[in-house]
Amino acid sequence: DPRDWPLAAARVRQARHTHTGLDWEVYPQGLTDILQWVAGRYGPLPLYITENGAAFYDPPQADGAVDDPLRRRYLRDHLRAAKAAGVDLRGYFAWSLLDNFEWAHGYSQRFGLVHVDYATQRRTVKTSGKWYAEIVRDRGAMLCASETGEI
């Protein structure tokens, strides 16, 4: 009986996949799948991804720089997945520009391309923010430059 579902449901963690600071599985193929599903169901509409990002533990280094290779890889892989969908995708907005207050987690999780020191309000562009600026500047051409290499 569907009304009884899920009786014994449990999440099965895929160890081979990357997980975010919130233990969310990183699965870029899901973005390709949903974009193609929407296009298949509703036709060739212009689409916009208004919020896509992940929280990772990436504290400032001694020199104040914030290196966040997992976020950079997350964005790269999801942008490539969106491109691979082959739909009329007109915009992709990374979540989020700044580390911010998340309704469910307060200030404990950082999604931003820019690190915010909450005590001083000082902002530091993370390596992912610098990388994303380059992607935007060249309209995604870098995404095709190296399919296997780290960008």
C-alpha positions as CSV (number, residue, x, y, z in Angstrom):
1,D,0.0,0.0,0.0
2,P,1.6,3.3,-1.1
3,R,0.2,5.1,2.0
4,D,2.5,2.9,4.2
5,W,5.6,3.9,2.3
6,P,8.4,4.1,3.4
7,L,8.2,1.4,6.0
8,A,11.9,0.6,6.3
9,A,13.5,3.2,4.2
10,A,17.1,4.0,4.9
11,R,19.7,6.1,3.0
12,V,22.5,4.0,1.5
13,R,25.7,6.1,1.6
14,Q,27.7,5.7,-1.6
15,A,31.3,5.6,-0.3
16,R,32.8,6.1,-3.8
17,H,31.2,9.5,-4.1
18,T,32.3,12.8,-2.5
19,H,30.0,14.1,0.3
20,T,29.6,17.7,1.4
21,G,30.0,19.1,4.8
22,L,26.3,18.3,5.3
23,D,26.9,14.7,4.2
24,W,25.0,15.3,1.0
25,E,26.2,13.0,-1.8
26,V,27.7,14.9,-4.8
27,Y,26.1,13.5,-7.9
28,P,26.5,15.8,-11.0
29,Q,24.8,13.4,-13.3
30,G,21.6,14.2,-11.4
31,L,21.7,17.7,-12.8
32,T,22.0,16.4,-16.3
33,D,19.1,14.0,-15.7
34,I,16.7,16.6,-14.3
35,L,17.5,19.1,-17.0
36,Q,16.8,16.5,-19.7
37,W,13.6,15.4,-17.8
38,V,12.3,19.0,-17.7
39,A,13.1,19.5,-21.4
40,G,11.5,16.2,-22.3
41,R,8.4,16.9,-20.3
42,Y,7.9,20.6,-21.1
43,G,9.7,21.1,-24.4
44,P,12.7,23.2,-25.4
45,L,12.1,26.1,-22.9
46,P,14.9,28.4,-21.8
47,L,16.1,27.1,-18.4
48,Y,17.9,28.8,-15.5
49,I,19.6,27.1,-12.6
50,T,19.0,29.6,-9.8
51,E,20.8,27.9,-6.9
52,N,23.4,25.2,-7.0
53,G,26.2,24.8,-4.5
54,A,27.7,22.9,-1.6
55,A,29.1,23.4,1.8
56,F,32.6,22.2,2.6
57,Y,35.0,22.7,5.5
58,D,37.5,25.2,4.1
59,P,38.9,27.4,6.8
60,P,41.3,30.3,6.1
61,Q,45.0,29.4,5.9
62,A,47.6,31.1,8.1
63,D,48.0,33.8,5.3
64,G,44.3,34.4,5.2
65,A,43.8,32.7,1.8
66,V,40.9,30.2,1.5
67,D,41.6,27.3,-0.8
68,D,38.5,25.2,-1.5
69,P,39.3,22.5,-4.1
70,L,36.2,20.4,-3.3
71,R,33.9,23.4,-4.1
72,R,35.8,24.2,-7.2
73,R,35.5,20.5,-8.3
74,Y,31.8,20.5,-7.4
75,L,31.1,23.6,-9.5
76,R,33.2,22.3,-12.4
77,D,31.5,18.9,-12.5
78,H,28.0,20.4,-12.2
79,L,28.7,23.0,-14.9
80,R,29.9,20.2,-17.2
81,A,26.9,18.1,-16.3
82,A,24.6,21.0,-17.1
83,K,26.3,21.6,-20.4
84,A,26.1,17.8,-21.2
85,A,22.4,17.9,-20.8
86,G,22.2,19.7,-24.2
87,V,19.2,21.9,-23.2
88,D,18.6,25.6,-23.7
89,L,20.3,26.6,-20.4
90,R,20.6,30.4,-20.2
91,G,22.0,30.8,-16.7
92,Y,23.6,29.1,-13.8
93,F,23.9,30.8,-10.4
94,A,26.2,29.3,-7.9
95,W,25.0,29.2,-4.3
96,S,26.1,31.3,-2.8
97,L,28.2,34.5,-3.4
98,L,29.0,34.9,0.3
99,D,29.1,32.6,3.3
100,N,25.7,33.4,4.9
101,F,23.1,32.4,7.3
102,E,21.4,29.1,6.3
103,W,17.9,28.7,7.8
104,A,18.5,25.1,8.8
105,H,22.1,25.4,9.9
106,G,22.7,29.0,10.9
107,Y,26.3,30.1,10.3
108,S,27.8,26.6,10.8
109,Q,27.9,25.7,7.0
110,R,29.7,27.8,4.4
111,F,28.4,27.7,0.9
112,G,30.0,30.9,-0.4
113,L,32.5,31.7,-3.1
114,V,33.6,34.4,-0.7
115,H,34.6,33.7,2.8
116,V,33.1,35.9,5.5
117,D,34.8,36.4,8.8
118,Y,31.6,36.8,10.9
119,A,33.5,38.6,13.7
120,T,35.0,41.3,11.5
121,Q,32.9,41.1,8.4
122,R,36.1,40.8,6.3
123,R,35.5,39.2,3.0
124,T,38.1,37.0,1.2
125,V,37.5,35.6,-2.2
126,K,38.0,31.8,-2.1
127,T,39.9,30.0,-4.9
128,S,36.6,28.7,-6.1
129,G,35.4,32.3,-6.5
130,K,38.4,33.3,-8.5
131,W,38.0,30.2,-10.7
132,Y,34.2,30.9,-11.2
133,A,35.0,34.4,-12.2
134,E,37.2,33.1,-14.9
135,I,34.5,30.7,-16.1
136,V,32.0,33.5,-16.3
137,R,34.5,35.8,-18.0
138,D,35.2,33.3,-20.8
139,R,31.6,32.1,-21.0
140,G,32.5,28.5,-20.0
141,A,35.2,27.9,-22.6
142,M,37.5,26.7,-19.9
143,L,35.1,23.9,-19.1
144,C,35.9,22.3,-22.5
145,A,39.6,23.0,-22.4
146,S,40.5,20.0,-20.2
147,E,37.9,17.3,-19.8
148,T,40.1,15.3,-17.4
149,G,42.5,17.8,-16.0
150,E,41.9,19.9,-12.9
151,I,40.8,23.5,-13.8
